[in-house]
């Protein structure tokens, strides 16, 4: 396996100490890109095989958690003879600062790519101060 192959391999999500999973499935940590400008932060996550029906996003105590479920698709009457692509669910959590307007968070998913828009609160946005002559 080359270094490039290792970088592209799915990363299994860790389990916090003292916590056990209730399902015997692998859970992967999706790769994300986070882009920020003065108006918002946009998080893009790769969740192959996940659609809006199998995606769950929760916000609790300033932690936003993304969970995606993936079902194995093997046609009826067939069996998997050989497989390299690992099937499993996805999970990742992020701590949000008070800069995020939590009431205006938006999420969209298309072709297994999640786009999470985290708008900045009005209090933290830069604004121009009007100056008047005295």
ABEGO torsion letter per residue (X at the ends): XBAAAAAABBBBBBBBBGBBBABBBBBBBBBBBBBBBAABBBBBBBBBGBBAAABBBBBBGGBBBBBBBBBBBBBBGBBBABBABBBBBBBBBBBBBAABBAAABBBBBBGGBBBBBBBBBAAABBBBBBBBBX
